[in-house]
């Protein structure tokens, strides 16, 4: 079955421990609902640096990645449906980029 990466953009760090618990509960519920389709829960990521032929930029670009996960799905459309329930989309004013992982 094809695998897809969910690249998370946006979101914010919880401001209180209580908010942190609510955010983590939302992520656990969403990820738990995917069952065996969730291949790699992934992690949030820190500040990024963009490297290109033009040089190195220390700002992560216009829309830096804030985390990732890997899922399996029958199609990119099915993976996209799974991503629609992500807490990043539902409550954090963020987005999820969905891309198929191509086996080489």
C-alpha positions, 0 to 999 in steps of 0.5 A, spaced: 500 500 500 502 506 498 505 511 503 504 518 504 508 523 508 504 529 512 508 535 512 505 540 518 505 547 517 504 552 522 501 551 529 503 554 535 506 552 542 501 551 547 501 557 552 499 553 558 500 546 561 492 545 561 492 547 553 498 543 552 494 537 555 488 539 550 493 539 544 496 532 546 489 529 547 487 532 540 493 529 537 492 522 540 485 522 538 486 523 531 492 519 530 489 513 534 483 513 529 487 512 524 489 505 526 494 501 522 494 506 517 499 510 521 506 508 520 510 513 523 507 518 528 513 523 527 515 529 531 514 536 531 521 539 528 525 545 530 527 551 527 529 550 519 535 552 515 533 553 507 539 550 503 539 552 495 544 554 489 543 561 491 545 560 498 543 558 505 537 562 508 536 561 516 529 562 516 525 556 514 522 559 508 515 562 507 512 556 510 516 552 514 515 545 516 513 544 523 512 537 524 511 530 520 507 523 520 507 517 515 501 514 513 499 508 508 492 509 504 490 506 498 490 513 494 492 520 495 485 522 496 484 517 501 490 520 505 488 527 504 481 525 507 485 522 513 489 529 513 482 533 514 481 531 521 488 533 523 488 538 529 493 542 525 488 543 520 482 543 525 484 548 531 491 550 530 490 555 524 495 550 520 496 546 514 498 539 512 501 538 506 500 531 503 505 527 498 506 520 496 513 517 498 516 514 492 519 507 492 526 507 489 
